Amino acid sequence: MSRTNRPDWLKVRFKAGYDFTGVENLLERLKLNTVCEEAACPNKGECFNRKTATFMILGRVCTRSCTFCNVSGGKTETVNPFEPENIAQAVKELELKHVVITSVTRDDLSDGGAGHFVEVINSIKSKYNDVVIEVLIPDFNGNEDALNTVISAGPDIINHNVETIPSLYDEVRPQADYHQSLELLRRVKNKNKSIYTKSGIMLGLGETQKGVLAVFRDLRDAGCDFLTVGQYLSPSDKHHPVVDWVHPDIFDSYHKAAIDAGFLHASCAPLVRSSYLADEAVKAVKSGKRKS
């Protein structure tokens, strides 16, 4: 199926304004990476115009080769020791009240980069104690000590995406393990129940409705609080193809199923991504609203 033959509901239109270019200039000045740029996120324009971005730490090169992802593979980069301080500075300049930190997967590091996550969390907390900190972490190869390191730093939200149904892992996430990802989320809740857990899944990779609903149940059994569901968009002809364009009405039905399953908050729409309007989940829970 052609990448360019997108239905109308997936056509993104935006006009770059002052805040868009301001965010780009800030990122360049502080030498910071974002998943918005590296993963070719369709919401980059909207988010930059809102003076927000999802920071991607530990370089721009990933040690894994997921077939859906636009992030580069190859020789990894030296970890930037100034990154934690620079991210805290970006939080200040952007006046963020909710910050999302993610990373490339660094299987080459003994702790998978967990210690660097902690340095970033601590740098923000030491200056701004009213900022909600959300981290989107890799699986750390099942290293429980690495995970506990991040948990002990006390982020408000720990996100780890399962991405797709387990039967597609060999095609889509060949170096990951579905049950290991579920166990990660379960361990977070067992270690610290006050931390919200979050996960996400993409549609259009060839999954079945039965498989998607089974993932919802598995995530809830693992204690997952927040869910994101969005349409997969193939970054290039070399990546996994788009098998289906999923209609917004189907996303609505998945939203209802997610709330019925017990998620505190669910964002389900074609352009939803893990960190898209991430602050809305906490706001909704605090206000007693569960719809998104």
C-alpha positions as CSV (number, residue, x, y, z in Angstrom):
1,M,0.0,0.0,0.0
2,S,1.4,3.4,-0.9
3,R,2.7,5.6,1.9
4,T,1.5,8.7,0.1
5,N,-2.1,7.4,-0.5
6,R,-3.3,8.6,2.8
7,P,-7.0,9.2,3.6
8,D,-8.2,12.7,4.4
9,W,-8.2,12.2,8.1
10,L,-4.4,11.7,8.1
11,K,-3.5,14.8,6.2
12,V,-1.7,17.2,8.5
13,R,-1.7,20.9,7.8
14,F,0.1,23.5,9.8
15,K,1.7,26.9,9.4
16,A,5.0,27.3,11.1
17,G,4.9,30.3,13.4
18,Y,7.2,32.1,15.8
19,D,7.1,29.4,18.5
20,F,7.9,26.7,15.9
21,T,11.1,28.4,14.8
22,G,11.9,29.4,18.4
23,V,11.8,25.8,19.5
24,E,14.0,24.7,16.6
25,N,16.5,27.4,17.5
26,L,16.5,26.4,21.2
27,L,17.1,22.8,20.4
28,E,20.0,23.7,18.2
29,R,21.5,26.1,20.7
30,L,21.3,23.5,23.6
31,K,22.3,20.6,21.3
32,L,19.2,18.6,22.2
33,N,17.5,15.9,20.2
34,T,13.8,15.2,20.0
35,V,11.8,12.2,19.0
36,C,9.6,14.7,17.1
37,E,12.4,15.1,14.5
38,E,14.2,11.8,14.6
39,A,11.0,9.7,14.4
40,A,9.4,11.9,11.8
41,C,6.4,12.6,14.0
42,P,3.4,14.0,12.1
43,N,2.5,16.2,15.0
44,K,5.9,18.0,15.1
45,G,4.5,21.2,13.7
46,E,1.6,21.4,16.1
47,C,3.7,20.6,19.1
48,F,6.5,23.0,18.3
49,N,3.9,25.7,17.7
50,R,2.6,24.9,21.2
51,K,6.2,25.4,22.5
52,T,6.6,21.8,23.5
53,A,8.7,18.8,22.4
54,T,9.6,15.3,23.5
55,F,13.3,15.2,24.3
56,M,15.3,12.2,23.2
57,I,18.4,11.5,25.2
58,L,21.4,9.2,24.8
59,G,22.1,10.2,21.2
60,R,20.4,9.7,17.9
61,V,21.5,6.2,17.1
62,C,19.6,3.1,18.3
63,T,21.1,-0.4,18.9
64,R,17.9,-2.1,17.6
65,S,16.3,-2.4,14.2
66,C,12.5,-2.2,14.7
67,T,11.0,-2.2,11.2
68,F,8.5,0.6,12.0
69,C,10.9,3.1,13.4
70,N,12.6,6.1,11.6
71,V,15.4,6.5,14.3
72,S,18.8,5.6,12.8
73,G,20.8,2.5,13.6
74,G,24.6,2.1,13.5
75,K,27.5,3.2,15.6
76,T,26.3,4.7,18.9
77,E,27.3,8.1,20.2
78,T,29.1,9.1,23.4
79,V,26.6,10.1,26.0
80,N,26.5,13.9,26.4
81,P,27.3,14.8,30.1
82,F,25.7,18.2,29.6
83,E,22.4,16.8,28.4
84,P,20.6,16.7,31.8
85,E,21.4,20.4,32.5
86,N,20.5,21.5,29.0
87,I,17.1,19.7,29.2
88,A,16.4,21.5,32.5
89,Q,17.3,24.8,30.8
90,A,14.9,23.9,27.9
91,V,12.2,23.2,30.4
92,K,12.7,26.6,31.9
93,E,12.8,28.5,28.6
94,L,9.7,26.7,27.2
95,E,7.9,27.1,30.5
96,L,6.9,23.5,30.5
97,K,4.6,22.1,33.2
98,H,4.8,18.6,31.7
99,V,8.0,17.2,30.2
100,V,8.4,14.0,28.3
101,I,11.9,12.3,28.1
102,T,12.5,9.3,25.9
103,S,15.6,7.8,24.4
104,V,17.1,5.5,21.8
105,T,17.7,2.0,23.0
106,R,21.3,1.6,24.2
107,D,21.9,-2.1,24.6
108,D,25.6,-1.3,24.4
109,L,25.5,0.4,27.9
110,S,25.7,-1.8,31.0
111,D,22.6,-0.2,32.5
112,G,20.9,0.6,29.1
113,G,21.1,4.3,29.9
114,A,19.1,4.1,33.1
115,G,21.6,6.2,35.1
116,H,21.4,8.9,32.5
117,F,17.6,9.0,32.7
118,V,18.0,9.5,36.5
119,E,20.5,12.4,35.9
120,V,17.9,14.1,33.6
121,I,15.1,13.5,36.1
122,N,17.2,14.9,39.0
123,S,18.3,17.9,37.1
124,I,14.8,18.9,36.4
125,K,13.6,18.2,39.9
126,S,16.4,20.1,41.5
127,K,15.2,23.3,39.8
128,Y,11.4,22.9,39.1
129,N,9.5,20.8,41.6
130,D,6.1,21.6,40.0
131,V,6.9,20.0,36.7
132,V,5.3,16.6,35.8
133,I,8.0,14.3,34.6
134,E,7.1,11.5,32.1
135,V,9.7,9.1,30.9
136,L,9.3,6.8,27.9
137,I,11.8,4.1,28.5
138,P,13.3,1.1,26.7
139,D,13.0,-2.4,28.2
140,F,16.7,-2.3,29.5
141,N,17.0,-5.9,28.2
142,G,15.0,-7.0,31.2
143,N,17.6,-5.6,33.6
144,E,15.5,-5.2,36.8
145,D,18.3,-3.2,38.6
146,A,18.3,-0.7,35.7
147,L,14.5,-0.4,35.9
148,N,14.6,0.1,39.7
149,T,17.1,2.9,39.2
150,V,14.6,4.8,37.1
151,I,11.7,4.0,39.5
152,S,13.7,5.2,42.5
153,A,14.2,8.6,40.8
154,G,10.4,9.1,41.2
155,P,9.2,10.3,37.8
156,D,5.4,10.9,37.8
157,I,4.8,8.7,34.7
158,I,6.7,5.7,33.3
159,N,5.8,4.9,29.8
160,H,6.9,1.8,27.9
161,N,5.2,0.9,24.6
162,V,4.3,-2.6,23.5
163,E,3.8,-1.1,20.0
164,T,1.8,-4.0,18.5
165,I,0.2,-7.4,19.1
166,P,2.6,-10.2,20.1
167,S,2.2,-12.3,16.9
168,L,3.7,-9.4,14.9
169,Y,6.8,-9.0,17.1
170,D,9.1,-11.1,14.8
171,E,8.2,-8.7,11.9
172,V,8.0,-5.4,13.8
173,R,10.0,-5.6,17.0
174,P,12.4,-8.5,16.4
175,Q,14.8,-7.7,19.3
176,A,12.1,-7.1,21.8
177,D,9.9,-9.4,23.9
178,Y,6.2,-8.8,24.5
179,H,6.0,-10.5,27.8
180,Q,9.2,-8.7,29.0
181,S,7.5,-5.4,28.2
182,L,4.4,-6.3,30.2
183,E,6.6,-7.4,33.1
184,L,8.4,-4.0,33.0
185,L,5.0,-2.2,33.5
186,R,4.0,-4.7,36.2
187,R,7.3,-4.2,38.1
188,V,6.8,-0.4,38.1
189,K,3.5,-0.8,39.8
190,N,4.7,-3.4,42.3
191,K,7.6,-1.1,43.2
192,N,5.8,2.2,43.4
193,K,2.0,2.4,43.1
194,S,2.1,6.2,43.0
195,I,3.8,6.2,39.6
196,Y,1.4,6.2,36.7
197,T,2.2,3.6,34.0
198,K,1.5,4.1,30.4
199,S,1.8,2.2,27.1
200,G,0.9,2.5,23.5
201,I,0.1,0.5,20.4
202,M,0.0,1.3,16.7
203,L,-2.7,0.2,14.3
204,G,-2.3,-0.6,10.6
205,L,0.5,-3.1,10.9
206,G,-1.6,-6.1,10.1
207,E,-3.1,-6.7,13.6
208,T,-6.5,-8.1,14.2
209,Q,-9.2,-6.6,16.4
210,K,-9.2,-9.6,18.6
211,G,-5.4,-9.2,19.0
212,V,-5.7,-5.5,19.9
213,L,-8.3,-6.2,22.6
214,A,-6.2,-8.9,24.0
215,V,-3.3,-6.4,24.4
216,F,-5.7,-4.1,26.2
217,R,-6.5,-6.8,28.7
218,D,-2.8,-7.8,29.1
219,L,-1.9,-4.2,29.8
220,R,-4.6,-3.8,32.4
221,D,-3.5,-7.0,34.0
222,A,-0.1,-5.5,34.3
223,G,-1.6,-2.5,36.0
224,C,-1.2,0.0,33.1
225,D,-3.0,3.3,33.8
226,F,-2.8,5.2,30.5
227,L,-3.1,4.0,26.9
228,T,-2.3,5.6,23.5
229,V,-3.5,4.1,20.2
230,G,-2.6,5.7,16.9
231,Q,-2.3,4.9,13.2
232,Y,1.1,3.6,12.0
233,L,2.7,5.7,9.2
234,S,5.5,4.0,7.4
235,P,8.6,6.4,7.3
236,S,9.8,5.0,4.0
237,D,9.5,2.2,1.5
238,K,12.2,0.4,3.4
239,H,10.2,0.2,6.5
240,H,7.3,-2.1,7.4
241,P,4.4,-1.3,5.1
242,V,1.1,0.1,6.1
243,V,-1.3,-2.8,5.9
244,D,-4.5,-0.8,6.8
245,W,-5.7,2.7,7.1
246,V,-7.9,2.5,10.2
247,H,-11.0,4.7,10.2
248,P,-11.6,7.1,13.0
249,D,-14.8,5.3,13.9
250,I,-12.7,2.2,14.7
251,F,-10.5,4.3,16.9
252,D,-13.6,5.5,18.8
253,S,-14.6,1.9,19.4
254,Y,-11.2,1.1,20.7
255,H,-11.4,4.1,23.0
256,K,-14.7,2.8,24.5
257,A,-13.1,-0.7,24.9
258,A,-10.1,0.8,26.7
259,I,-12.2,2.7,29.2
260,D,-14.4,-0.4,29.7
261,A,-11.2,-2.3,30.3
262,G,-10.4,0.0,33.2
263,F,-7.7,2.4,31.9
264,L,-7.7,5.7,33.7
265,H,-7.2,7.5,30.5
266,A,-7.1,6.5,26.8
267,S,-6.1,8.6,23.7
268,C,-7.2,6.8,20.6
269,A,-7.1,8.6,17.2
270,P,-5.2,8.3,14.0
271,L,-2.6,10.9,14.8
272,V,-2.2,10.0,18.5
273,R,1.4,9.3,19.5
274,S,2.9,8.3,22.8
275,S,3.7,11.9,23.9
276,Y,1.0,13.8,21.9
277,L,-0.8,16.1,24.3
278,A,0.7,14.0,27.1
279,D,-0.3,16.4,29.8
280,E,-4.0,15.7,29.1
281,A,-3.9,12.3,30.8
282,V,-2.9,13.6,34.2
283,K,-5.3,16.6,33.9
284,A,-8.2,14.3,33.0
285,V,-7.5,11.9,36.0
286,K,-7.2,14.8,38.4
287,S,-10.5,16.3,37.1
288,G,-12.3,13.0,37.2
289,K,-12.7,12.8,33.5
290,R,-11.6,9.6,31.6
291,K,-12.6,10.5,28.0
292,S,-10.0,11.6,25.4
